[in-house]
Amino acid sequence: MQVIETLAEGLKRELKVVIPAADMEARMNERLAETKDRIRINGFRPGKVPVAHLKKVYGKSIMAELVNEIVRDKPTEILSGRGEKSATQPEVAMTEDQQEAERILDAKADFEFTLAYEVLPKFELQDVSGIKITRDVVKIDDAEVEEQILKIAENARSYETKEGAAEDGDRVTIDYLGKVDGEAFDGGKDEDAELVLGSKRFIPGFEEQLVGLSAGDEKVINVTFPAEYPAANLAGKDATFDITVKSVAAAQPVEINDDLAKKLGLESADKLREIVRGQIESQYGSVTRQKVKRQILDQLDAQYAFDTPSRLVDAEFENIWRQINTDLQQAGKTFADEETTEEDARVEYRKLAERRVRLGLVLSEIGEKAGIDVTEEEMQRSLYEQLRQFPGQEKQILDYFRNTPGASASLRAPIYEEKVVDHLLSSIDVTDREVSKEELLADDEDETKPAAAASEEVTGEEPAAPKKKAASKKKAAAEDAASEDAE
């Protein structure tokens, strides 16, 4: 076998591999000799079929198997022999000429193919002892815990049916039918819907027009959907709603006690406080962790400057760009709304893709040198978390991870990254600084407060939509995540 390098430009490599026809024929004869005792052909005793006849009947099919095996196995062997690692699966190209292919299968022509790939760049790991990190830590006070428990209690408060007109804070049970231009629209109808007046759950102007209504009342109300309403067919449209009030109930006083805790499935108010405090700490800790990781990645990024494999960068850029456009579409925004242009955004996110790939390679090398690995138990826990987030879709998710090549890497990569970050934290200079929650969140682009998230975990309510720019959101995610390319 001959291996001839035909391209060595930067990280790009191209090799021409030639296996002489005589070698291919010898391999075919070996394969025929191995299988002749198992072949049954009418008119011949087992094991007595002439090799020439076997070659005539099975030669081409065996040669095709050999070609497939060589193309499958040889690239890894060749790269290993050259001391190279390919950034992605090498591209294999063979002749497309039918006559030439027939000659190869007949062992009358050399088998030639080319390998095109990019090598992983070689770089020396830098000393991390000079990295200095400030870790902001928030001390949770009792008042904040009580504030969140009060919100939980308000969400869990009971209501008692009352006579008379509905007031702010009352819960009304209604049937409604929404219409635009006199025609009902999808999603505009419900029966026995419960709505607390003043909660602002419905579009502006809806709840206010229910104040003063009593059980049994019917009314047609007029509203206008906000211009930024997610459903494009309704955004900015005038609409009417046919309302029938089924009942009105008054809110009962809120008390934080053991009865409230038991209503939430806990044994006592003290246990409720303990859980809420832990959840708030966890949420603030998550923000702290992201900021610490950002500092580490920023300083690592400043330490390294090497070429990145273009195919990895292309793939990463496409992932980021697809998400950016999805975010903009869902938000009903354009690049102009984000104070940029598509061309400038492409340049910016291309740089972010390069950063992610470079940092991924650095983290991978750090992790390899430190002997870091992801255990099967950790993978199973991660998979369980995926299943827990999508109840009712467990089978589809399991099938996806079982049947999709590379899908397991999406579970492994973030675990690996966090373990490498933990390893770095044990080796670098970390200074803890106590800050207020306002200071911790001051430059956090996600305005969803951790304390609010804590109450959602207890009550099971859907979290409020974060208020951030789509492009900024993805930029932060792209800068913080690096490990997918480390795998």
C-alpha positions in Angstrom: 0.0 0.0 0.0 1.3 3.4 -0.9 0.3 6.6 0.9 1.2 9.8 -1.0 0.6 13.2 0.6 -0.9 15.5 -2.1 -1.9 18.5 0.1 -0.5 19.9 3.3 -1.8 23.4 3.6 -2.3 24.7 7.2 -4.4 22.1 8.9 -5.7 20.6 5.6 -4.4 17.3 4.4 -5.1 15.2 1.4 -3.6 11.7 0.8 -3.7 9.4 -2.2 -3.8 5.8 -1.2 -2.9 3.1 -3.7 -3.3 -0.7 -3.1 -1.9 -2.7 -6.0 -4.2 -5.0 -7.9 -2.0 -7.9 -7.0 -2.4 -7.2 -3.3 -6.2 -6.9 -3.7 -6.3 -10.2 -5.6 -4.2 -11.9 -2.9 -6.6 -10.7 -0.2 -9.5 -12.0 -2.3 -7.9 -15.4 -2.6 -7.3 -15.5 1.1 -11.0 -14.7 1.7 -12.1 -17.4 -0.8 -9.8 -19.9 0.9 -11.3 -19.1 4.3 -14.9 -19.5 3.1 -14.6 -22.3 0.6 -15.4 -25.0 3.2 -18.7 -23.2 4.0 -19.8 -22.7 0.5 -22.4 -25.1 -1.0 -22.6 -25.4 -4.8 -24.7 -28.0 -6.6 -22.4 -30.6 -8.2 -19.5 -30.2 -5.9 -18.7 -31.8 -2.5 -18.2 -29.4 0.4 -14.7 -27.9 0.3 -14.0 -29.3 -3.2 -15.2 -26.4 -5.3 -12.3 -25.2 -7.5 -10.9 -21.8 -6.5 -11.3 -20.6 -10.1 -15.0 -21.4 -10.0 -15.4 -19.7 -6.7 -13.7 -16.6 -8.0 -16.0 -16.6 -11.0 -19.1 -16.8 -8.9 -18.2 -14.9 -5.8 -15.0 -12.9 -6.7 -16.7 -9.5 -7.4 -18.9 -9.6 -4.3 -15.9 -10.5 -2.1 -13.8 -7.8 -3.7 -16.6 -5.3 -3.0 -16.6 -6.4 0.6 -12.8 -5.9 0.8 -13.1 -2.4 -0.7 -15.7 -1.4 1.9 -13.6 -2.8 4.7 -10.5 -0.9 3.5 -12.4 2.4 3.2 -13.8 1.8 6.7 -10.7 0.7 8.5 -7.7 2.1 6.7 -8.2 5.8 7.3 -7.8 5.4 11.1 -4.7 3.1 10.6 -3.1 5.6 8.1 -3.7 8.6 10.4 -2.4 6.7 13.4 0.7 5.8 11.5 1.3 9.5 10.6 0.7 10.6 14.2 -2.3 12.7 13.2 -5.8 13.1 14.6 -8.5 14.2 12.2 -10.8 17.0 13.4 -13.8 15.3 11.7 -14.5 12.1 9.8 -12.1 12.1 6.8 -13.8 12.4 3.4 -13.1 9.4 1.2 -13.3 9.7 -2.6 -13.1 6.8 -5.0 -13.4 6.6 -8.8 -16.8 7.2 -10.2 -15.9 5.7 -13.6 -18.0 2.5 -14.0 -15.4 0.8 -16.2 -12.6 1.6 -13.8 -14.6 0.3 -10.9 -15.3 -3.0 -12.7 -11.5 -3.4 -13.4 -10.8 -2.9 -9.7 -13.4 -5.6 -8.7 -11.9 -7.9 -11.3 -8.4 -7.3 -9.7 -7.2 -5.9 -13.0 -6.5 -2.3 -11.7 -5.0 -0.8 -8.6 -7.5 0.3 -6.0 -7.0 4.0 -5.4 -8.8 6.4 -3.1 -8.2 9.8 -1.6 -8.5 11.0 2.0 -9.3 14.6 2.7 -9.3 15.9 6.3 -8.1 18.5 8.7 -5.7 17.6 11.5 -6.3 18.8 15.1 -3.9 21.6 15.8 -1.0 20.9 18.1 -0.4 23.3 20.9 1.4 23.4 24.3 -0.8 23.7 27.4 -0.1 27.0 29.3 0.4 27.3 33.0 -3.0 28.1 34.6 -1.6 29.1 38.0 -1.7 32.8 36.8 -5.4 32.7 36.2 -7.2 34.8 38.9 -10.9 34.5 39.4 -13.3 36.5 41.6 -16.3 34.5 42.7 -19.3 36.6 43.7 -21.3 35.0 46.5 -24.7 36.2 47.7 -25.7 35.7 51.3 -29.4 34.8 51.5 -31.2 36.7 54.3 -34.4 35.5 56.0 -36.4 38.4 54.5 -35.9 37.1 51.0 -36.9 33.6 52.0 -40.1 34.9 53.6 -40.8 37.0 50.5 -40.6 34.0 48.2 -42.7 31.9 50.6 -45.3 34.6 50.6 -45.5 34.4 46.8 -45.9 30.7 47.1 -48.6 31.1 49.6 -50.4 33.6 47.4 -50.3 31.2 44.5 -51.6 28.4 46.7 -54.3 30.5 48.5 -57.8 29.1 48.6 -60.9 30.9 47.3 -64.5 30.8 48.5 -67.5 31.3 46.2 -69.2 34.6 46.8 -72.3 36.5 45.8 -72.2 39.8 44.0 -69.8 41.6 41.6 -66.2 40.5 41.0 -63.4 42.7 42.3 -59.7 42.9 41.8 -58.1 39.8 43.5 -61.3 37.7 43.0 -61.1 34.5 41.0 -63.7 34.2 38.2 -64.6 31.0 36.4 -65.6 31.8 32.8 -66.4 30.4 29.4 -65.1 32.6 26.5 -65.0 32.6 22.7 -62.6 34.9 20.9 -63.3 36.4 17.4 -61.4 38.5 14.9 -63.5 40.2 12.2 -66.4 38.2 13.5 -64.7 34.8 13.0 -63.6 32.5 15.8 -59.8 31.8 15.8 -57.8 28.8 17.0 -56.9 28.9 20.7 -59.5 31.6 21.4 -62.0 29.3 23.1 -62.1 27.8 26.6 -64.7 26.6 29.2 -64.5 26.8 32.9 -61.3 28.9 32.7 -60.2 30.2 36.1 -58.7 33.7 36.1 -57.6 35.8 39.1 -58.5 39.4 38.3 -55.4 41.7 38.4 -53.0 38.8 37.7 -52.4 40.2 34.2 -52.3 36.6 32.8 -54.4 37.6 29.8 -53.8 40.2 27.1 -54.1 43.9 28.3 -57.7 45.1 28.8 -59.2 41.6 29.2 -59.3 41.3 32.9 -60.3 44.9 33.6 -63.5 44.4 31.7 -64.6 41.5 34.0 -64.5 43.6 37.1 -68.1 44.2 38.3 -69.6 41.1 36.6 -71.4 38.5 38.7 -72.2 34.8 38.3 -74.5 34.3 35.3 -73.6 37.5 33.6 -72.8 37.5 29.9 -70.8 40.2 28.2 -68.9 40.9 24.9 -65.6 42.6 25.6 -63.3 44.4 23.1 -59.5 44.0 23.2 -56.5 44.6 21.0 -53.7 42.0 20.8 -50.3 43.5 21.4 -48.2 44.2 18.3 -45.5 41.7 19.6 -48.0 38.9 20.3 -46.3 35.6 19.5 -49.1 34.4 17.1 -48.5 36.5 13.9 -52.1 36.1 12.8 -53.3 37.8 15.9 -50.6 40.4 16.6 -52.0 43.9 16.6 -55.5 42.7 15.7 -58.7 44.0 17.3 -60.8 41.2 18.8 -64.0 40.5 20.7 -64.6 37.9 23.4 -68.0 36.5 24.3 -67.8 36.0 28.0 -70.1 33.9 30.3 -69.3 34.2 34.0 -69.9 30.8 35.8 -68.8 31.8 39.3 -67.0 34.4 41.4 -64.8 33.5 44.3 -63.1 35.7 46.9 -59.5 35.1 48.0 -59.0 33.9 51.5 -56.3 35.3 53.8 -52.7 34.1 53.3 -51.0 32.4 56.2 -47.5 30.9 56.3 -47.9 27.9 58.6 -47.7 24.1 58.7 -51.1 23.9 57.0 -49.6 25.7 54.0 -46.6 23.4 53.9 -48.8 20.3 54.1 -50.9 21.7 51.2 -47.6 21.7 49.2 -46.8 18.2 50.3 -44.3 19.1 53.0 -44.4 18.3 56.7 -43.9 21.7 58.2 -43.3 25.4 57.5 -39.7 25.0 58.7 -39.2 22.4 56.0 -40.7 24.8 53.4 -38.3 27.5 54.5 -35.4 25.1 54.2 -36.3 24.0 50.7 -37.0 27.6 49.5 -33.7 28.8 50.9 -31.8 25.9 49.2 -33.5 26.7 45.9 -32.6 30.4 46.1 -29.0 29.5 47.0 -28.9 27.1 44.1 -30.2 29.6 41.6 -27.8 32.3 42.7 -25.1 29.7 42.7 -25.9 28.9 39.1 -25.4 32.6 38.2 -22.1 32.7 40.2 -21.0 29.5 38.4 -21.7 31.0 35.0 -19.7 34.1 35.8 -16.8 32.1 37.2 -16.8 29.9 34.1 -16.9 33.0 31.8 -13.9 34.4 33.6 -12.0 31.2 33.2 -12.8 30.8 29.5 -12.0 34.5 28.8 -8.5 34.1 30.4 -7.9 30.8 28.6 -9.0 32.4 25.4 -6.3 35.1 25.9 -3.6 32.4 26.4 -4.1 30.6 23.2 -3.9 31.6 19.5 -3.8 28.8 17.0 -5.6 27.9 13.8 -8.9 26.1 14.2 -10.2 23.3 11.9 -12.5 25.1 9.4 -15.0 22.2 9.3 -15.5 22.3 13.1 -15.9 26.1 12.9 -18.4 25.8 10.1 -20.5 23.2 12.0 -20.4 25.3 15.1 -21.3 28.5 13.3 -24.3 26.8 11.6 -25.5 25.6 15.0 -25.3 29.2 16.4 -26.7 30.9 13.3 -29.6 28.5 13.2 -30.5 29.3 16.8 -30.0 33.0 16.3 -32.5 33.0 13.5 -34.9 30.9 15.4 -34.7 33.3 18.4 -35.3 36.3 16.1 -38.2 34.6 14.4 -39.9 33.6 17.7 -39.4 37.1 19.0 -40.8 38.6 15.8 -37.6 40.7 15.4 -35.0 41.4 12.8 -31.3 42.1 12.9 -32.1 45.8 12.6 -34.1 45.5 15.9 -30.9 44.1 17.4 -29.0 47.2 16.2 -26.9 45.2 13.7 -27.0 43.9 10.2 -27.0 40.3 9.0 -23.6 40.7 7.5 -22.1 42.1 10.8 -23.9 39.4 12.8 -22.4 36.7 10.6 -18.9 38.1 11.3 -19.5 38.3 15.0 -20.9 34.8 15.4 -18.2 33.4 13.1 -15.7 34.7 15.7 -17.7 33.2 18.5 -17.7 29.8 16.7 -13.9 30.0 16.4 -13.7 30.8 20.1 -15.9 27.9 21.0 -13.9 25.4 18.9 -10.5 26.7 20.2 -11.6 26.6 23.8 -13.2 23.2 23.3 -9.8 21.9 22.1 -8.0 23.5 25.0 -10.5 22.1 27.6 -10.2 18.6 25.9 -6.4 18.7 26.2 -6.6 19.9 29.8 -9.1 17.2 30.7 -7.0 14.5 28.9 -3.8 15.4 30.7 -5.7 15.4 34.0 -7.3 12.0 33.3 -10.8 13.4 33.4 -13.5 11.2 32.1 -17.3 11.0 32.2 -18.7 7.9 33.8 -21.7 5.8 32.6 -23.5 6.7 35.8 -23.1 10.4 35.0 -24.4 9.8 31.5 -27.4 8.0 32.8 -28.2 10.8 35.2 -28.0 13.3 32.4 -30.3 11.2 30.3 -32.7 10.9 33.2 -32.8 14.7 33.4 -33.6 14.9 29.7 -36.5 12.5 30.2 -37.8 14.3 33.3 -38.0 17.6 31.3 -40.3 16.0 28.7 -42.9 13.9 30.4 -44.8 11.7 28.0 -42.0 11.8 25.4 -39.7 9.4 27.1 -39.7 6.7 24.4 -39.0 9.2 21.6 -36.1 10.7 23.5 -34.6 7.3 24.3 -35.0 6.2 20.7 -33.3 9.4 19.6 -30.2 8.8 21.8 -30.1 5.2 20.8 -30.4 5.6 17.1 -28.8 9.0 16.4 -25.0 8.9 15.8 -23.2 11.3 18.0 -26.3 12.1 20.1 -24.7 10.9 23.3 -22.0 13.5 22.8 -24.6 16.2 23.6 -25.0 14.5 27.0 -21.3 13.9 27.6 -20.0 17.3 26.5 -21.5 19.6 29.2 -20.6 17.1 31.9 -17.0 16.9 30.7 -16.8 20.7 30.6 -18.0 21.1 34.1 -15.6 18.5 35.4 -12.7 20.3 33.6 -13.8 23.6 35.1 -13.9 22.0 38.6 -10.4 20.7 38.0 -9.2 24.2 37.0 -10.9 25.7 40.1 -8.7 23.5 42.2 -5.5 24.9 40.5 -6.2 28.6 40.0 -6.4 31.6 42.3 -10.0 32.1 43.4 -11.1 34.9 45.6 -14.6 34.9 47.1 -16.4 38.2 47.3 -19.7 38.7 49.1 -22.1 40.8 47.0 -25.8 41.7 47.1 -28.2 40.0 44.7 -28.5 43.2 42.8 -24.7 43.3 42.2 -24.6 39.6 41.2 -27.4 40.2 38.7 -26.4 43.7 37.6 -24.7 42.6 34.3 -26.5 39.3 33.9 -28.3 39.5 30.6 -31.1 37.2 31.7 -33.5 39.3 33.8 -35.3 36.2 35.2 -34.5 36.4 38.9 -33.2 33.3 40.7 -35.6 33.9 43.6 -38.6 33.8 41.2 -37.3 30.6 39.8 -37.2 29.1 43.3 -40.9 29.8 43.8 -41.6 28.2 40.5 -39.9 25.0 41.6 -42.1 24.7 44.7 -45.4 25.6 43.0 -44.8 23.9 39.7 -45.7 27.0 37.7 -44.3 27.8 34.3 -41.4 30.3 34.6 -41.9 33.8 33.2 -40.4 34.4 29.8 -36.9 35.9 30.1 -36.5 39.4 28.9 -33.4 39.6 26.8 -32.4 40.2 23.2 -32.3 37.1 21.1 -28.9 37.8 19.7 -27.4 38.8 23.1 -28.8 35.6 24.6 -27.1 33.4 22.0 -23.9 35.3 22.2 -23.6 34.7 25.9 -24.4 31.0 25.5 -21.9 30.7 22.7 -19.2 32.4 24.8 -19.9 30.3 27.9 -20.2 26.9 26.1 -17.0 25.3 24.7 -17.0 21.5 25.4 -19.1 20.2 22.5 -16.0 20.6 20.3 -13.8 19.0 22.9 -15.3 15.6 22.2 
